[in-house]
Amino acid sequence: MKCISPTLDYHSGYLRTLPLCIKDIPINDSLISLSKFDWDSYETSWDFTTLPILQPEYHHPTLAETYTKLRAHWQEITLETQRLEEENNRIFIEAYGLQDEMTPDLPLSEITLTCNPYYRYGNDKTEEELEALLLTDTVKEFISYAVGCMFGRYSPEKEGLILASQGEKLADFKEKVPGATFLPDEDNIIPILDDEYYMDDIVGRFKEFLKLTFGADTLSENLDFIAGALSKKNEAPEKVIRNYFLRDFYSDHVKMYKKRPIYWLFTSSEKGKAFNALVYMHRYDKTTLAKMRIDYLLDFESKLDAQRSLLEKEITENSKNSGKAESELAKLNKKINELVKYDELLKNKADQMIEIDLD
């Protein structure tokens, strides 16, 4: 029987260690199992298969009900982990006669599970603040998973990675997930614009994903729940979600993957952001940028040109009350100028037919 010396943390006043001996298998295995469940619940784990919020045991028609049930489970495993770690501490304290020097008790902030907000966000916040942060991050993780499904990295109809090797295409997805209802984007280019200009608009596709996973009947209620978790502003849910994609999604993605993003954002300007498109790096090929330029950037510029003509006509025909139209025209001209400048850059890169090697 192999025994392990304890690690004592006199500075904090707490004892953090592994079980005293290998014979203490039940506690050890339980802690490993709970920690693994927690770790594998997030995309960045090698063993990630799907989000807990989409697993049948927590599923309800609405996201709000589902989250409530999942949150209760997270609280249970946090408290169980705390109990097991304190039991380990008692074993050591008794074995080394440290009853007068150490306490077996551990605060929740020392229970190192990501689903535990006291550890994840620190203990300098109120319970209400911690719960709000956990809800927001859980919704962002749901959105991130949905984007993964839009690209075929994941599927709501099959667990685990689907398309994760360089050069895989839609045909590969169909072979791996036969009869799938939710198909990935065909050209691996998803536009993120200020309105729904294309069939594969990211907000439109997100709504499709939400309908498939939680049903069309509760779509409105679920959109409200998501918007409420993302913003406290009194705005239409779809506007809140679109603004999240436009302003914050990519920075959250880069943070999640520790500055090694698997989705690449092409944007016409860091400030203006008139044109934005996401590409999944595993499905990128040397023709991707040319497709983006022709099928999206130039086409979008053409759509805005048509809007400009209509505004110019409205101003001409109603010159006395054209203030609003003139303001919209000025914004539109700024957007078009941004697109024209970006086209020069994108054309240069597209003409190079750049290939990448993920290995």
N, C-alpha and C positions, 0 to 999 in steps of 0.2 A: 504494500500500500504506500503510495507516494503522497507526502504531505507538503504543503506550500507555506512558506513564511508569510505572515500578514504584512500588509502595507498600512502603516499608521499615519494619519494626518493630524498631528497635534495642533497645527496652526488653526485649522477650521473647527477642531473639536469633534470631528466625525471620523468614523472608521469606514474606509472604502477598500474592499478586497474581494478576492475569490473565495470559494468555500475552503474550509480548513484542509480537508482531505478529499482525494478523488472518490472516496466512498460516499460522499455526500452528493450522489448523482441526481436525485430528484430535484433539489433546489437548483443545482447547476444547469441541468437540462431545461428546466422551466424558464430560467432567466435567459438562456440562449434562445429558446423558442420565442419568447416574448420580444426580445430585441430583434430577432430576425424578422418576425412579422412586421414590426415597426419599420425596419430598414427597407424591406422589400415592398413597402407600400408606396414608394416614391420612384419616379422615373429613373433617377440616377443610379439605382441599384442594378447590378448585372442580372439579378433574379426577379426583377419587376415583371409582372404579368398583366395586371390590370389595377385600376383604382379601387380601393375598398368601397368607395361610395357607389360603385357600380355592381358590387357583388350582391347576389340574391338575398343573403341573410339580412341585409340592411335596407333592401329596396322597398320604397313606397312610391305612390304616383307622383308625389312632389319632392323636389330637392330639399325643401325645408324639413319635411318629415324624415326623409332619409338621413339628412345630416344630423338631426336630433338623435336618431337611433345610433348612428355611427359615433357621434360624440360621447354618448353614454358608454359605448364599448371601449373607446379610448380611455375614458376615465377609469373604467374597471381594470384595464391592463396596467395603467399607471399605478393604481393603488396596489394591485397584486405584485408588481415589480418592487414597489416600495416595501411591501410586507416581506418578500423573499430576501431582499438585500438586508433588511434589518435582522432577519433570522440568521443570515450569514454573520453579521456583526456580533450577534449574541454568542455564536459558536466560538469566535475568536476571543471575545472578551472573557468568556468562561475558561477557555483553554489556557490563556496567558495571565489570568488573574488581574484583569485590568478594570474591574468593576468600579473602582474608585477614580479612575482616570479617564475612561471613555464612556460614551453613550452609544447604544445601538441605533438610536433614532436618526432618521435621515429626513431632511426637509424635501418637499416635492421638487424644489429647484435642483436637487442633486440626482433626480431620477432621469437618466440621460436617454429619453425617448423623444423622437421628433414630434410625436402626437401629444406630448406633454407641454402645454404652453408655458408652465412655470420654468421649465428648463430651456425651451426654445427661444423665449423672448426675455428671460431674466425675471427676477422677482421684485423689480422696482416699479411694477405697474399694478394697477388695481385688477381685480378679477374680471370686471367688465371690459377693461382694455385688453386683457389677455384673450378673452373669449372672442372679441371683435377681430383681433389680429389672426387668430386661428381660423375663424370663419373665412376671412378675406383670402388667406393663403390657400385654404382648401378649395375655394372657388377658382382661384388662379390655377391651381393644379388640375382641376377639372377642365378648364379652358385649354391648358397646355396639352392635356391628353387628347382633347377633341381635335386640336390642330394636328397632332400626331396621326390621328385617324384620317384626317383630310389628306395627308400625304401618303398614307399606307404604311407608315411605320408601325402603327397598331391598327387593330380593328375592334369595334364594339361587339363583333360577333365571333371573335376567336381570341383567346388569351395569348400573351407573349408577343415577341417581336415578329413582324411579318416581313416587311421590306427593310432590310438593314444591311444589304451588301451593295457595293458600288455597281451601278448600271442596271439595277432591277427596275422593271417597268410595270405598267398596269396589268399586262398579261400574266406576269409572275404572281401578282396579288390574287387575280382570279383563280389561278391554279391552286394557291395555298388556302384561299377562303372561297371555295365554290358556292355559288348562289348567294353571295353577299348582297345585302340590301344597301349598305352604305359603302359606296366605292370611293377610292382615293381620286384626287385630282388627276386628270388624264395627262396634262402637259407639265405637271410638277411646278406650276407657277400660280400662286394664289394672290390676287390683288387685294391690297388694303387701302381703300380710298374713302373719301368723305361721304360717299353715297353708293348705292347698289347699282353700279354701271354694268356689271358682268354676272353671268349665271354662277360663276364660281367665286363670287364676292365672299370674303371671309365671314362676314356676319350672317349672310344668307346660309352658308354652309354650316355655321355653328347652330343655327336654328334647326336645320335638318337633323343634325346630330342630337340635339336636345329632344326633338320629336321622337327619334328612334329609341333613345335610351329611357325617356320618361313619358312618352306619349304626347300626341297632338292636343289632347283635351286639356292638359295642364301647362301647355307652352307659355301662355301669358303669365300665369302664376310663377312659373319657374324663371322666366325672364325678369320678373320683378324681384325675386329672391336674389338672383345673381347681381343685378344692378345695385340692389341695396347693400350687398357685401362689398362691391367695388367702389361705391361712392355714396356720400350722404347728400349730394346735391339733388334738388327736386327737378329731375330731368326725365325724359322718356327713357324707359329701359334700354331700348335699342340704341339710342344715342349714347348712353353711358357705356354700353358694351363696345360700340364702334370707337368711341374715344379711347377706351382702354387698349384696343388693338392698335390704334394710331399712335398713341403716346407712350404706353407703358409695357405692352406685351413683350416687345423685343428686349428691352432692358432687363425684364424679369427672366426671360429665357437665357440671356447671357450670364446672369447671376446664378441661375439654377445649374448651368453647365460650367460654371467657374471659368468664364471667358473662353470656352471652347464650344461655341454654339454648333448645333447640328442643323438648324434652320438658318439660312442667310437672308438678311434683309437688304434689298436694293431700294434706295430712296433717293429722290431727286434733290433733297435738301434736308439738312439737319433741322432747320428752322421751319421752312415752308411746308415740306412734306406733301407736296401736291400729288406726287406719285410714289407709291410704295408697293413692293411685291415680295412675297416670301418664296424661297426655294429650299427644298430638302436636299442637303448636300449629297446624300447617298444615291439620289436619283438624278443628280446633275449630269449633263453631258455637254459636249462642245457646241451643240446647237441651242442650248437653253437660252442664252442671252439674245440670240437673234430672234427667237420666238417671242421673248419678252418684249423686245423693241417693236417688232412688227405687229404682233397680235394684241399687245396691251398699250405700250407707251404711245406709239403713233396713232393707234385707234382711239385712245383716250384723248389725245390732242385734237383729233378730228371731231370728237363729240363736244369738246369744249368750244371749238371753233363754231360749231352749229349753234351752241348756246349764245355765243358772242353775237352772232348775226341777229338772233332773235331780240337780244337786249338792245342792240343798236337800232333796230327797227322800232322797238317800243319807245325809245328815247326820241327818235325822230318824229313819230306820230303823236307823242304826248309830251311835248317839250316843257309844258308848264308844270307838270307833276311827275317829273322824271328823276327826282332825287334818289329814291331807292334803287331804281334801275341803274343809275350812274354809279352808285356805290358798288353794286353787284358787278358791274362791268369792270370797274377798276380792280376788284379782287380777281376777277376772271382773267384779265390781261396779265396780272402778276403771276397767276398760275401757269398760263400758257407760256410766258417768257421763261419760267422755271423749267417747264418741260422741254422747250427748245434747247436750252443750255444742257440739260441732262442727256438729251438725245445725242449730242456730240460725244459725250463721254461713253454712253452705252454702245453707240455704233462702233467706236474705236475698239472697245473690248469684244464686241460681238464679231467683228471682222477678224480678230486674232484666233477665233475658234479654240479658245483655251481649254485644255484638258487638265484634269486633276487626277492624282493617284492617292487614294485614301490610305494606302499602305505605305 
